[in-house]
Amino acid sequence: MFTFFAVASTPAACADEPRPPAVAREARLAGDAQRTRLILDLDRATEFRAFTLANPPRVILDLSDVTFALKPDAAQLKRGLVAAYRFGVFAPGKARMVLEVTGPVAIDKAFVLEALDDQPARLVVDLVKTDPEAFARSIASAAEQRTGLPATPVTPAPAGDGRPVVVIDPGHGGIDSGTSGYSAFVEKTLVLETALALRDRLEKSGNYRVVLTRSTDTFVPLGERVRIARANRADLFLSLHADALARGDGQARGASVYTLSETASDADAAHLAEKENKADLIAGVDLTDETDEVAGILVDLAQRETRNFSAWFARTLVGSMKSATRMHRSPLKSAGFRVLRAHDVPSVLVELGYMSSPDDLKQLASEAGRDRMAEAIAAGVTDFFARKSAGGHLVEEKGGAGR
């Protein structure tokens, strides 16, 4: 069971001054192999969430604004259902405890007690032994509540519906806002609005089934975006983003289309892929938690045909988008984006423009500009599938789309 707790705590003396992080000073375990309790002493109450993960079975506690001052031997404690645990701060304002458990467990209760008299604030988590089926259901529920989507959601095709499936992936979302380009706009919002406009055009044609990895302001881990594409047997995957240069890094503008390559086509492509691939870390998702199957997907585009279709679509898309927007001086690029690593789904990442460019930002922030972009991308999708269904000649790519 996934649980989020918003806990009231004593306000700071001055509302304009940020409070220092809460301090976790002591951890204790009590109980047996049927029921085990974790108690974490804090110097003040704080917000947290608790959920379970599998392979191996674990309980995750994500805490807001907490630092750890536990005894050096604290991580050696084990009792009952808890075989070991580790803890640490992995980003400003974000801390995590990972409880390694002996088998399937359920979170029976999890709550924070406010400090009272001489007693510190306490985070209390009660775990109980459960069966594998219930454990699996709790993990699915946790994934749904974390992302706002069912775990690996599938939109079933009606009987006899053989239309191509197009998965549109608006980048970022939720806690991960993406870039802003020093403007009042944020990437996650502009790419979502463009994705919705593109969805509407593709659905209006009646030629495609369209799936969105997110349709609201929610965070979806990179691995989950890949799983959504594969679970829905996507014929095409488009991830939409917007770029920005840091102050003093010069000027650039124009849209680009990326395909996957372990060797980036240029230094800018390598930097952008590194930045986008950190999105899961920003939202506190540990990619080492992926199953062997998903980890394998994230390693390589194993199928030559898929890689070549991706490059073919990228060229088609660049040609189509030229009619609607200015393209980057090198519009075809390649880099190691995790979100493109579905081995059996042709995939591209579209950088719609630079939010650090006033001209690009004007188009991205304009409904009319986004509509033109969506219309051009939809035309590229139509051209790609028309040529593919007609048996268009496919030349094997050597060196990636950026070469």
C-alpha positions, 0 to 999 in steps of 0.5 A, a space after each residue: 500500500 502506498 501512503 503519503 502523509 502531509 504532517 503539520 509542524 511548528 512554523 518557523 519563527 520568521 516566515 521569510 526564513 527557510 527552516 533547517 532540515 529535520 534531523 533523524 537522530 535514532 532508529 529502532 526496530 521491534 517485533 518479530 517475523 510476523 509484525 515488525 515496527 520501525 521507529 525513527 526519532 526526529 527533532 520535528 515532524 516532517 512529510 513522508 511517503 511509504 511504498 513497497 518494491 519488489 526484486 528484491 522486496 523492499 520498503 521505501 520511505 521518502 522523507 522531505 527536508 530530513 538529514 541523518 545523524 544516526 549512530 554509525 552502527 544504525 545500518 547494522 540493525 535488523 530484526 523480524 521482517 527487516 533484514 537490513 536498511 540504508 539511508 541517505 540524502 540524495 538531493 536537496 530537500 529529499 532523503 530516503 530510507 530503504 528497508 530490505 525485508 525478508 519476504 513479501 510484506 504489507 505496510 499496515 500503518 505509517 504515521 508521524 507523531 508530533 513532539 510532546 513534552 520531552 518526547 521527540 517527533 517520531 515516524 512509525 512504520 508497522 510492517 506485517 507479513 503477507 502473501 506474494 499476490 497481495 504484495 504484487 497488488 500493493 506494488 501496482 497500487 503504489 506505482 499508480 499513485 506515484 505516477 498518476 497512471 496505472 502501472 504500465 497502463 494498456 489501452 486495449 484495441 477494439 476487436 479487429 482494430 489494426 490501426 498503428 499505435 502512436 505513443 506520445 511522451 510529454 517530457 518531465 511533469 510533476 516535481 520535475 518541471 524541466 527547463 525554463 530558459 529564464 522565462 515565466 514558462 516551464 518545459 513540462 507545461 509547454 510540451 504537455 500542451 503540444 502533446 495534447 494538440 498532437 493527440 487531437 490531430 492524430 485522433 481526428 484523422 481516425 487512422 491511429 490509436 494514440 496513447 499518452 504517457 501522461 495527460 496531466 502534470 504528473 511525474 512518470 519515471 523514464 523506465 515507465 515511459 518505455 514500458 507504456 510504449 511496449 505494453 501498448 505494442 506501440 508502432 511509434 514513440 515520440 518524446 517531446 521536449 524543449 531545450 535551453 542554453 545557460 546564461 553566457 553559453 551563446 545563442 541557439 534556436 530551432 527544433 531538432 529530432 534525436 534518435 538513440 545512439 550510445 555515441 552522441 552526434 555532437 557535444 551538445 547532444 551528449 550534454 542534453 542526453 545527460 541532463 534529460 537522463 537525470 530526470 528520474 534522480 530529480 524525482 527520487 527514482 532509483 533506476 537500479 530498482 528496475 527489473 531485469 527485463 526493463 534494465 535490459 530494455 534500457 541498455 540498447 536498441 537491440 534490433 537493427 530494424 527498429 533503429 533504422 525505422 527510427 532514423 527513417 522517421 526522424 528524417 521524415 519528421 524534419 522534412 515535415 517540421 520545416 514548414 511550421 518552425 525554424 529548425 536547428 542548423 543540425 536538425 538530425 542528432 543522436 544521443 543516449 536518451 534512456 527514454 528512447 531505448 525500447 528495443 522493438 519500438 521506433 522512437 525519436 525525441 523531438 526538441 521543439 525549440 530553445 526556451 532560451 531563444 525569445 523567438 522559439 519561446 514565442 512560438 512554444 508559448 503561443 497556442 497558434 504556434 503549438 498548433 502549427 507544430 502539432 500539425 506538422 508532426 502529425 503530417 510527418 507521422 502520416 507520411 511515415 506510415 504511408 511510406 512504411 505500409 507501401 513498402 518504402 525502401 529502407 536503407 540501413 543507417 550507419 553511424 546514427 541519424 546525426 551522421 
